[in-house]
């Protein structure tokens, strides 16, 4: 028994020592884990603090306050001030086209020649009928005068007098009809030569020599390009903003006695056309389909150059009004959100969100509420910005008033030279084509003949 108790005590003591050793390892592991967690927390705080001390560089500008010209820019379409269809007024075989397609032609320039043979014969026939009617008239006039002189002495009867008078009137009427027929025949003969009704750019000919032309058939078109019309639309929102700004005194018109708004034309190249247009039509009602106001401007083109051409798309800027003490920032500084227009200012080195009220004018925004002159606003990379984020402004140039003007003399000389070059290598008429072709054929035939090269 005593031996069993001794063995039990020895085993119990061994187990007790193992439990103590196990508990000691557990406490040590927990302590190590706690130390590692504290080290990680301290490291994260240090890293966050370092990140906070490092400011994000951003593009920025200063808010400006200045008197700014009111300028709104819209797409526009150029159109001819007058477009005329040149139609044949008599029928017949087309003999020749006497102009260069696409060139500028003056009013009354001969364009087409229709075969005049039948119409010349009709004139001769009408002349003969007129002479015959005139002879009959003169004979009846003499007879009537003689009867009239004899009437007081009762040498002729009243019936003879009435007959002589009736024959005189009938002959006179026949002569007038013949004169009218002669005039009509002369007009038809003149119509065989088709002339330009206006000055302008000639279009393509729809007919060629040898075709049978019918009365009232379109032969070509002419577009008058001096002046030109510029058609565009102003959104109703811009129109109401303009009206409200004028009413509250923040906007004033420069001209008092003349048309208040002028139109600057921006060419597809980005240059500005020299001549300034004037608005000649302003719709009296809003277009319900587009919520806009239709406007037409007129611009001069005295040299009839092709710097601007009908059906060309351009852009227009409206001038003539000025904002007084306008608060201005670039449009790139504005972030559109569901709550409104948002800009970030930099105050004490950190980003601050500001909701503003503004009006767009091209690439700039006129702020009516929410900003003051001299504040710094972030002008780029707004998606990365958050409220309170440390920022380092990198200022960029902000010039709201910029203008590029076309060298009109150079441009006009260039188009004139191009027109001259095209005309040099293009025949003026179909008659020239036939003449050159005939000369070429004659030359070839001459070479084929015996002794043709002598």
Secondary structure, DSSP 8 states (H G I E B T S, - for coil): -HHHHHHHHHHHHHHHHHHHHHHHHHHHHHHHHHHHHHHHHHHHHHHHHHHHHS-EEEEEEE-EEEEEEEEEEEEEEEEEEEEEEEE-SS-EEEEEE-S-TTSEE-TT-EEEEE--HHHHHHHHHHHHHHHHHHHHHHHHHHHHHHHHHHHTTTSS-HHHHHHHHHHHHHHHHHHHHHHHHHHHHHHHHHHTEEE-SSSEEE---S--TT-EE-TT-EEEEEEEEEEEEEEEEEEHHHHHHHHHHHHTTSEEES-SSS-S-EEEEE-TTS-B-SS-EEEEEE-SS-BTTTTEEEEEEEE--TT--TTS-TT-EEEEEEEEEEEEEEEEEEGGG-EEETTEEEEEEEETTEEEEEEEEEEEETTEEEEEES--TT-EEE-S-GGG--TT-BEEEEE----S----B--HHHHHHHHHHHHHHHHHTS-SSHHHHHHHHHHHHHHHHHHHSTTTT-
